[in-house]
Amino acid sequence: MRTTVSFPPIETLIPHEGGMVLIDKVLTYSSESIEVLITKQASSIVALESGEVPAWVGIEYMAQAVSAFAGLRALEKSTVIKKGYLLGSNRYRAYCDTFPAADPLVVKANQSLLDESGVSIFDCQLLFGETVLAEAAIKAIQPEDDELIKRGLS
């Protein structure tokens, strides 16, 4: 069942602050998918002088959409919003070199896998209107114990 309602501010759903918050708001959310809106790419810290955004930023847009999905799921379950980690992407394809400065862009992310360890895979698309600008499978993890990840990274 797809739900379209008023959602909490993005800053409360993802672990980024200030200029590193690249997505603007949640448009739709369900138990398996999310759509987020990006409206201020021309003034973003990742924008080129032209206002366009390099296509490699699409992975981060997708990762932030996945993070917002995890934040909403935590709120839905009345649990604490935990950090997640981007493990990588599969089949990232950008169909342009830069994303247009014109608004808006939309990221659609559909969860295709969630295992008991907290690893999930999302099939993502970045769209300008009906045109797909980029797509990828995003792999992320949201472990129960964040300390295990921190020790593994040090």
Buried (B, 14 or more C-beta within 10 A) or exposed (E): EEEEEEBBEBEEBBBBEEEEBBBBBBBBBBEBBBBBBBEBBBEBEBBEEEBBBEBEBBBBBBBBBBBBBBBBBBBEEEEEBBBBBBEEBEEBEBEEEBBBBEEBBBBBBBBEEBEEEBBBBBBBBBBBEEEBBBBBBBBBBBBEEEEEBEEEEE
